[in-house]
Amino acid sequence: MRPSFQPTLINDPFSDPGLFVPFLYEKRAFLFDLGDLSGLSPRDLLKVDSIFITHTHMDHFIGFDALLRVFLGRDRELRIFGPPDFFSQIEGRLAGYTWNLVEEYETDFSLKVSEVHEDVILTRVYKCRDRFRFDGTEEEKFTGLLLKEPSFQVEAVLLDHRIPCLGFSLTENFYVNIIKEGLLKLCLEVGPWIQRFKKALYNEIDPQSEFSVTWEQGGKAVKEKHYVLGELAEEIAKISSGQKITYITDVVGSPENYEKILTLAKDSDYLFIEAAFLDCDKETAERKYHLTAREAGDIAKQAGVKKLKAFHFSPRYSDNPDAIPKEAMEAFS
């Protein structure tokens, strides 16, 4: 069985950080950080609808322009979450270009940007056809939750990297696996109806309600069958516990950060966590406000995660690339 989210680090562990999380069977994806995006195709990028930025150091944010260029001229809204002072970073990047032609666009592209503080989330919408000017700022209370949909939620916490830096967790409520044998038994073909079916389950629609299955046959004719939702689910769906993915990078190994990360990452299926230095260079790690490999492994062990994925290695270890993952896994196991 395959879970709904397929997290993949965009680059090798010595290169810019970034996590790409496509949704299985959907043209949708999330991005965590915007470093070098050359490892992703425009087709991959166009799946993205929500982006979560830890902080705006260059190696975490240089890809913003490349992403913006792909989306210009399309009827889309991109949601972007970032730490305090994020508006000024976004507006500075947008101000670097001349937008005198965008009034002629027939499309309505916009950026919905949220700035996350300890107690509040501030949100501004920048519309392309308005030359990316914003009109007002919305404010709502922040309790740790950034985004919530019927099938998942995204939580965040502010950490210390000498500047505020966000850590994120993506938690799936449950996931629905489609049983191929069940489809064959009912003579059903896969198609867009599967997403409607999953959405009905995630939204807890009455299982006694009617559900229609439609698909094309021969590229033209549309076939349709009707089922009771709950009965169809018994035949073609296996519902399993959802997975949890946590993404942590660029933080010092302080007691305060430890406590916040352990709470956020508890029982994660995947913990993607930076391991910038070896423990023998811990003084350097503390001075630069980064984690050591041993600290990353220790956090993973204490949080009870299932899989540890260390990344964001210092280039000083490029001649011995196995040293950091080895130290992290020793602490983890």
Secondary structure as GFF3:
##gff-version 3
##sequence-region A 1 333
A	DSSP	beta_strand	8	9	.	.	.	ID=ss1
A	DSSP	beta_strand	19	22	.	.	.	ID=ss2
A	DSSP	beta_strand	29	32	.	.	.	ID=ss3
A	DSSP	alpha_helix	42	45	.	.	.	ID=ss4
A	DSSP	beta_strand	48	52	.	.	.	ID=ss5
A	DSSP	alpha_helix	58	61	.	.	.	ID=ss6
A	DSSP	alpha_helix	64	71	.	.	.	ID=ss7
A	DSSP	beta_strand	77	82	.	.	.	ID=ss8
A	DSSP	alpha_helix	86	94	.	.	.	ID=ss9
A	DSSP	three_ten_helix	102	104	.	.	.	ID=ss10
A	DSSP	beta_strand	110	116	.	.	.	ID=ss11
A	DSSP	beta_strand	120	127	.	.	.	ID=ss12
A	DSSP	three_ten_helix	128	130	.	.	.	ID=ss13
A	DSSP	beta_strand	133	134	.	.	.	ID=ss14
A	DSSP	beta_strand	138	141	.	.	.	ID=ss15
A	DSSP	beta_strand	145	149	.	.	.	ID=ss16
A	DSSP	beta_strand	152	160	.	.	.	ID=ss17
A	DSSP	beta_strand	164	172	.	.	.	ID=ss18
A	DSSP	beta_strand	174	178	.	.	.	ID=ss19
A	DSSP	alpha_helix	180	185	.	.	.	ID=ss20
A	DSSP	alpha_helix	193	202	.	.	.	ID=ss21
A	DSSP	beta_strand	210	217	.	.	.	ID=ss22
A	DSSP	beta_strand	221	228	.	.	.	ID=ss23
A	DSSP	alpha_helix	229	236	.	.	.	ID=ss24
A	DSSP	beta_strand	237	241	.	.	.	ID=ss25
A	DSSP	beta_strand	244	248	.	.	.	ID=ss26
A	DSSP	alpha_helix	255	265	.	.	.	ID=ss27
A	DSSP	beta_strand	270	274	.	.	.	ID=ss28
A	DSSP	three_ten_helix	279	281	.	.	.	ID=ss29
A	DSSP	alpha_helix	282	288	.	.	.	ID=ss30
A	DSSP	alpha_helix	293	303	.	.	.	ID=ss31
A	DSSP	beta_strand	307	311	.	.	.	ID=ss32
A	DSSP	three_ten_helix	315	317	.	.	.	ID=ss33
A	DSSP	alpha_helix	323	332	.	.	.	ID=ss34
###
